[in-house]
Amino acid sequence: MTTQHVDNTTGQIDFVGAGPGDPELLTVAALRAFEAADVVLHDRLISDEVLILAGASAKLVDVGKAGFGPSWDQGDINDLLVAHGQNGNRVVRLKSGDPTVFGRLDEEIEAVEAAGLSWSIVPGITAASAAVAGIGQSLTRRGRNSSIRFLTGHDMKGFADHDWAALARRGEVAAIYMGKKSARFIQGRLIMHGAVRNTPITLVENASRPDQRVLATTLDRLPADLAQADMNGPALTLYGLAPREAVQALTEFNKEHA
Amino acid sequence: MTTQHVDNTTGQIDFVGAGPGDPELLTVAALRAFEAADVVLHDRLISDEVLILAGASAKLVDVGKAGFGPSWDQGDINDLLVAHGQNGNRVVRLKSGDPTVFGRLDEEIEAVEAAGLSWSIVPGITAASAAVAGIGQSLTRRGRNSSIRFLTGHDMKGFADHDWAALARRGEVAAIYMGKKSARFIQGRLIMHGAVRNTPITLVENASRPDQRVLATTLDRLPADLAQADMNGPALTLYGLAPREAVQALTEFNKEHA
């Protein structure tokens, strides 16, 4: 189902998408690779409900690059992948969402390939898909937007002016990964390029997980509402989309009856 | 894991992503919904390997909108969804890839909601993720592209000039759905807006399936190579990406030894 570069050594590295957090959103292929693994090197954001599915004898290593624990740089992760592979292990490199979307996959494949190890990619459900499903909407819709852009908040400071202008047009939709810290910057640029102030923006924190939270706001109110919401989990920012009305009503009903 | 709008009627409609074709790329949630279904309304492009996983008593209905058989329009599909739901059935509406990406999901949700039926969305692996995994690449890469755009070839004639200009820049990457027929148009616009003629373009036909085929070409050669390749299956066009070198070599090796 995926790329596989077969070589002579016995180790194998599977780059596996863990999806957004709900273990039911793992693919069958991911589950199989995970159960067969000798070693699992995983990101910090992988949920416990997913990690518990690893084979009983699998060694789990948190190579998360942010947070409070010891810090891993990309070189160390590459070295560890190669070392475990060269020892003949079946290694799963478990990444949140889809490894091909903001997953820093290429650096790791290059290291594994340079060491002559076999590898494969098992795609996963990316956060944008889970977040938009969580608000009952689509990433694309006939007559509204015929394209969808995935962006990372980290890199939007390098965005060209015509990108901002395109994004500022009515009807545009974008999924912004890691966009919380850059919310004020994004707001300023979009308004400067003519975006309507009441353009809907929806943040979905912990998409697909039991603690999923939805913040429905507008471009105008984004920084203030975000500050007040105090979101600590991973959040996906949906620019140009509001929750479907029925979902919004249901969310409010659940809140009232919690 | 998904949106659910609960109401008084007994029927339930699950909008389920079937992924790109490999049954191993179904999610666990999709598999469960599928096994529990009384009725499955599916697109034309769903593979037999996926359809065989439906519960033994499930009624399968092909509501594909293209091809040779009887033609279904969106209104007929909506009516059928509602009718089966109102009869108290558990209905799976199975869509290729991810239902939130070029899946015409909103029209169907609106019909189901208007009838007061419960529904949920189960996200799936979209074709872009499977296609890029199939050539050993990522949709985004640090230092190359910090955003990825999903487009549909059908709608690119309505693209504004600044969209073409943005796409024509070096390092841009886009996943073009249903882009075969519009290949010559896309080529013309991009070159007119300054795209380099040897920009890599890769078409992945039947991504993730045993009959997956990869056509590695360039913007310059796209229409000629595509005509020669005679691709009849669904294909995803990756603009700005070539297959990873090792994958390319492996593909050629397999061809020689076939």
Interface residues (C-beta under 8 A of the other chain):
Chain A: M1 T2 T3 Q4 H5 V6 G17 G19 D22 P23 E24 L25 L26 T27 V28 A29 L31 R32 D98 P99 T100 V101 F102 G103 R104 L105 D106 E107 I109 E113 I121 V122 P123 G124 I125 T126 S129 A130 V132 A133 G134 I135 G136 Q137 S138 L139 T140 R141 R142 S146 S147 I148 R149 F150 L151 T152 H154 D155 M156 G158 A160 H162 D163 A165 A166 R169 S208 R244 A246 V247 L250
Chain B: M1 T2 T3 Q4 H5 V6 G17 G19 D22 P23 E24 L25 L26 T27 V28 A29 L31 R32 D98 P99 T100 V101 F102 G103 R104 L105 D106 E107 I109 E113 I121 V122 P123 G124 I125 T126 S129 A130 V132 A133 G134 I135 G136 Q137 S138 L139 T140 R141 R142 S146 S147 I148 R149 F150 L151 T152 H154 D155 M156 G158 A160 H162 D163 A165 A166 R169 S208 R244 A246 V247 L250
